[in-house]
Amino acid sequence: MEYERVAITENAKELVKKIKEKHGALIFHQSGGCCDGSAPMLFEKEDMYLDESDILLGQLEGVNYYMNQDQFEYWKHTHLTVGITEGRGSSFSLEIPYGFRFIIHSRLFTEEESTALNM
């Protein structure tokens, strides 16, 4: 069985599709505490600098989802689901002009998921 670290809600998928139509290639990055805490942020792919300390957690609607390795240490035992809520975050994420912000819902992995994903 294949397990995933990150998923996305249907309404968040729709918002990502709209943003992709306007901005093209995108990237998700879950910040490490600045601005919106540990909120997922969406950027144009070329606007986000990644290095060897960024870990690819998965792909949502064709958009790679990254997290810094220090942040990953806190989240590695959890499944993350990206959703949206009305309101304005305090970051530079691309969903802000649409009146929404991305949020994370998390749950601990089952023992089976944790074994498979955190070998």
ABEGO torsion letter per residue (X at the ends): XBBBABBBBAAAAAAAAAAAAAAEBBBBBBBAGBGAEABBBBBBAAABBBBAABBBAEBBGGBBBBBBAAAAAAAAABBBBBBBBBEBBABABAAAAAGBBBBBBBBBBBAAAAAAAAX
